[in-house]
Amino acid sequence: MHKLDRYINVGTKQMRCGYTTGTCAAGASRAAAEALLAGAFPASVVVETPAGIDVALDIEQPEKDRGWACCAVRKDGGDDPDVTDGALVFSKVSLSEQPGVRIDGGVGVGRVTRPGLDQPIGAAAINSVPRAMITAQVEQAARAHGYAGGMDVEISIPAGVELAQRTFNPRLGIVGGISVLGTSGIVRPMSEASLIGSLEIEMRQLAQEGNRHLLLAPGNYGRDFARDVLGLSVESCVQCSNYLGEALDRAVTLGFQTVLVVGHVGKLAKVAAGNMNTHSRVSDARRETLAAHAALAGASRELVAAIMDSGTTDEIFDLLDEEGLVGQVMATLVERLEDQLEHRTLGRLGIGAIVFSKTRGELGSTSHAHEIIQFHRQAGQGAPVHES
């Protein structure tokens, strides 16, 4: 298997690039078309990607019969943590009496079931750039062998049925498999960009479906709290991971009227300090932030030092409890959190936040948070909690 010998600097590391499922599909299609028209499979093909980088691809599992040929290219994700790394991307090319190149998906390639994606509802989740790459490669093979007829191309990724469960696809409305992706043809090991792109797609879909009140949760804890404690539907909840700032930016540009952020105090304490990317390698100011607010509330020097030495936010709140400062600390923390959220959204939408911990429940809320919860309920995005 050819591995792409191309590197980029990510932080302090050199990381190897790979190639996309779209590049794999284009290469497999070229080889299958060559075999169909010339009678034999090439051992490898070279695909020029939209990035202008030529990629050499080994051909695996060749098979042909009368009127069709099929083979695979193995995905190389480089140093990107890509679930599709090593998966075989197959292309079956058949001669057709209809002119042109038609592309569809087979086993393991998802189908689009919701609006707002690159392809229309009902189409295989093979995005526009990979479709253009596949078409170009098949047409090049046809020209090389003097063939003027049409061809049908079916892309399949057998492992995609299982792999899809480890991607955002089910949430995005892509069922039955993974997507064939890639705008440059090259995988650059920066998974943050792909995650933010997925967030934007999910939010755009919600906007196109008429949702005007967005629920954001950094992770499962926030999502579960919104559902189990606040009584909100989480069908329209977007889990933004560490990228709250990016999610808020897109909420503004997509025209949402309100955003409700529901998050654990460990995450939202960082946001209150102005850190809109809450990944621990980017920012981990929980202790410093809570220590500062404890000092504002009149905490002793010993308590502030103990907070700075604490390992978890639960431990910090136990310490605050001993001096009766939880309420005062949360009052100023939430005030700063609201300032940061309003500053990021430029005052262009209603913004609120609920701060909680798993052991103590709701710890605080911004001034408009519970009003925004009512908007969700009135819009049919939630229902009151019934106590037993």
Secondary structure, DSSP 8 states (H G I E B T S, - for coil): ------EEEETTEEEE-EE-HHHHHHHHHHHHHHHHHHSS--SEEEEE-TTS-EEEEE-EEEEEETTEEEEEEE-B-TTS--TTTT-EEEEEEEEESSSSEEEEE-TEE-EE-STTSSS-TTSBSB-HHHHHHHHHHHHHHHHHTT--SEEEEEEE-TTHHHHGGGSSHHHHTEESEE-B--SSSEE-S-HHHHHHHHHHHHHHHHHHTT--EEEEESSHHHHHHHHHTS-B--TTEEE-TT-HHHHHHHHHHTT-SEEEEEEEHHHHHHHHTT-S---TTT---HHHHHHHHHHHTT--HHHHHHHHT-SSHHHHHHHHHHTT-HHHHHHHHHHHHHHHHHHHHTTSSEEEEEEEETTTEEEEE-TTHHHHHHHHHHTTSB------
